[in-house]
Amino acid sequence: MTLQQALRANVRIEPGQKIRTFGGWCRHDRVLLNGEEIGRIQTRRGRNRIEVITIADNIFTMGYDIDWLVEQGNDSYGLNSTAA
């Protein structure tokens, strides 16, 4: 998803507080769709590595995947349903 697509889809990422740990730092960003939280992006920075996890409800995927998160949010809120 490009930045322009995210803006059109009303997706916003609210940065979380950066927390210092023994080996680096950790941060949990909130992802909002139309003002409702649909998931989080967890970033951990350790010695010689960065780990990113995208989390929606109780499922997750490795990496930074906004498209997947928006799909999960749409399914959770029934926005993909074809019923009128």
N, C-alpha and C positions, 0 to 999 in steps of 0.2 A: 504494500500500500504506500503510495507516495504521500507527501505532505498535503498536496492539493486534494487528493481523494479523501484523506482523513478529515480535512476541514469540511468538505462537502458532506461527509457522513456524520458530522458532528461528534467526532472522536477527540477527546482531550486527555493528555497525560499530565497528571499532577505529581511533580517530583516529591519523593519522601525525604525524610531526614537521613542524612548520611551518618551511620553509626560506626565509630572506630572499634576495631577488634584487635586481638593480639597479632594476627597475621595480615591485616589490611583494613578493609571497610566493607560494609553491607548497606544496601538501600532498597526500600520497597516503594515503588511508584504505583499510584492508583491510575487505572485506565477508566475513563468515563465516556459513556455513549449517551448523548442527550441528557447529561447531568446525572445519570445513574451509573454507579460503579458496576462494571462488568467483569473486572478482574484486576490482577496486579502483575507487575513485572519486578522480579527480584534480581538484583545485581550484586554479586559478591566479587570483590577484588582481593586476591591473595598474592602471595609471593609468586611472581612470574606467570600468573594466569588470571583470567576474568571468566566468571560463570554467570550466565543469564538464563533465567527460567521464567516462562510466561504461565500464569496461574489463573484458571477460571473455576470457581466453585471448588470442587475437590479433585479436579483433573489438571494436568499440567503438560507442557511441552518444553523441550530444551530450546533455548535460543530466544530471540526477540521476534515474536510472530503476532503482529497486530491484526492481520487478516483473520487468522484462526480465532483470536480472542473476540473479534466482532461477530464472527459466525456463532461462537458459543453464546455470546450475549443475545444475539437475535433469536437463537433457538430457545434460550431460557425465558425470554420475555414474549415469545410467540410472534415475533415480528416477521418470521419467514412463512407463516401460515398463509394458505390461499383461501381460507374460509372468509366469507363476507359477513 
